[in-house]
Every structure is written in C-alpha cells, then in structure tokens.
Amino acid sequence: MIADSPVKDSLERDGALLCLTLARPKANLVDAAMIAALHGAFVAYRGTAGLRGVLLAAEGPHFSFGASVEEHLADRCAAMLTSLHALIVAMVEFPVPILVAVRGQCLGGGLEVALAGGPIFAAPDAQFGQPEMKLGVFAPAASCLLPWRVHQSAAEDLLFSGRSIGSDEAKAIGLVQTVAPDPEAAALAYFESHLA
C-alpha cells in the first residue's frame, strides 16, 4: 500500500482474501485519487495465485457520498469518466468475486463502484441512491449496472427519480444480498462458507 493512499489493501486468510478499504472518511469521495488507487489495486492483484475473493469496505460511518462534484466540471469530466470506466471494467472482469460491505450513505459514484462488485452486504442504516439526475446529469456506470443487478423498473426508478432507498428496500429489489448489523462480518461469513 502506498502511504497516504485513499485505499488500504491487504491480503488476509493466507492470501485467499484481498481486503480493500476506502480510507478517506467521512465522505470517501470517488475522486481521481480514489479511482486511480482502486483501479491500481485491481490491476496489481489480478493475477494473485490463491486469491479466492475480495472484500471491499470503507472506513468511517459512510461507504461513499459519491463522485467529486468538482470533477464533473467541463474541464475535468472527460478524464473522470474515462478513469471511472476503466475502474468499472477492471472490477467487472476481476477473476474472483468482490464482496461489498456498506454502511451509511452509498450514493452516486460510490454506488456505481459497489454495483461493479458482487454481493452487497448492508448495515441497517445503509442508504443507496443515484442522485445525479437531481443535479441534471446522468449516472454513467449505474445506467448499465443497475438494470444488470435489479429489475428494469427498479433501476429506472432509482436512476430517474434520484431518490435514496434504505437497506430493506434495497434487499427487496435484489440490490442487497444481506442486511446485517455488521456487514463486514456478514461478508466474511459468506466468504468462509462459499469461497474459502
């Protein structure tokens, strides 16, 4: 791990589990530095022998408030979209399951990162949403990933309304695998039962 990186990485369970942690609380903004660090980790660990799964979690009370608003400005948006696309592709094509543990807010670009992973394990206080429409922009990755994960009508509701939903509703529409007081522990139990 690079010092002061926005992502902490470690191999656990005798190298079978890669733990990646968004490490810029409280907001854990999905900005250029966060995108580059996540992408770099997925590229670096792609060929790791014995790797069976990834646990993606976050420090602090929230998974992510989403993308940096400043990076949506005209002079920076193209670069942000290109790097976000590269990250999403690296995650979707990663050779082992990515388990995602979510607490608090998981919005916008943060939800897009979570959607690119595998099963989502959510705390009861978790909130999921794509508020981009309220800002007059679209959610680029979520426009593709949400209909892949949930029914088309549920995806359209979240994308067009910009509303947030709680963990119970997210589970009901199939966005969340499990709601648990400790989503990291639930993800680890899933790893031990199904992937170890």
Secondary structure, DSSP 8 states (H G I E B T S, - for coil): --TT-SEEEEEETTTTEEEEEE-STTT--B-HHHHHHHHHHHHHHTT-TT--EEEEEESSS-SB--B-GGGGSHHHHHHHHHHHHHHHHHHHT-SS-EEEEE-SEEETHHHHHHHHSS-EEE-TT-EEE-GGGGGT---HHHHHHHHHHS-HHHHHHHHHH--EEEHHHHHHTTS-SEE-SSHHHHHHHHHHHHT-
